Amino acid sequence: MRASLQSRLAHVGKKETRWKFECAVCDVRGLPEHVTRAVVVWDRGRKAMMTPAAEVHGGYARWDVQLTQNVTIFRSTKTNRPDAKL
């Protein structure tokens, strides 16, 4: 509860904007010979998106998937600069 309250207080007086980020995952090349299955993970803090496992042949894996993350960015109402997202 305390962390949630601190987070809310950090955004007082700031403008909230929502963004949707999309990543089209097509293929991965150059995987080591001993790898037989692979996944692609897009990790951001507590949010993580992952492709289904794909078979690897000759160091190559292929997908036809899109990963999506929704992000809230806060901007200062005085300077209009966005807060850093780490």
N, C-alpha and C positions, 0 to 999 in steps of 0.2 A: 504494500500500500504506500509506503513512504517513497519508494522509487517512482511510482506512478504519479504521486503528487509533485515530486521534484520535476519530473518530465513535463507535467502540465504547466507548472510555474515558469519553466524555462521558455515556454512559448507564449506567455502573456504579452499582448501588444504586437503580435506578429501575424502576418497574413498567411493562411494555409492554402497551398495549392496541391492538387493531386495529379500524379503522373503515372502512366502505365508504360512499363518497359517490356519489350518483347525481344526474344532472342531465338532466331531460327537455327536449329542445330541440324547440320547436314552430314558432316563426316569428321573423322579423326584419322590421321595418317601418321605412320612412323612409330606405332606402338611396338614394344619389345616382343620378341618371338614367343615368349612363354605366356603372354596374355591371351586368353581365349574368349573372355567376355568383358565388355566395358560399359560404363555409364558416364554421362556428363552431369556434373553437379554445379548449379549456380547458387552460391551461398552468400547471403547478406545478413549478418547478425543472426537473429533467431529464425529468419526466413530462409528456407532452402527449397529449391526446385530441382528435380532430377528426371532425366530421361529414363525410359525403360532400358533394361540391359540389351545390348546388341552383340551378336557374334562377331569375333575378330578373325579375319582371314588375311594372312600375309601382312600383318601390321596395320590393317585398315578396317574400320568399323563405320557403318552407315546408319543414319537416322533420317526421318522426315517428320520432325516434331518441332513445336514451338513452345518455349518456356516463357512464362509471363510473371512479372512481379508488379504489384501496385505500391507506389511510394508516396508518402506525404512529405512535401518540402515546405519549410517555413521561411518566410522572408520578413526582414525588418521593415516595419512601416515607415521608418525614418530614412533609411539608406536604400531600401529596395533590394538589398543583397541577400542571397539565400544563406541559410545556416549551413555549415559544413556537415556533410554526411560521411561518417567514417565507417 
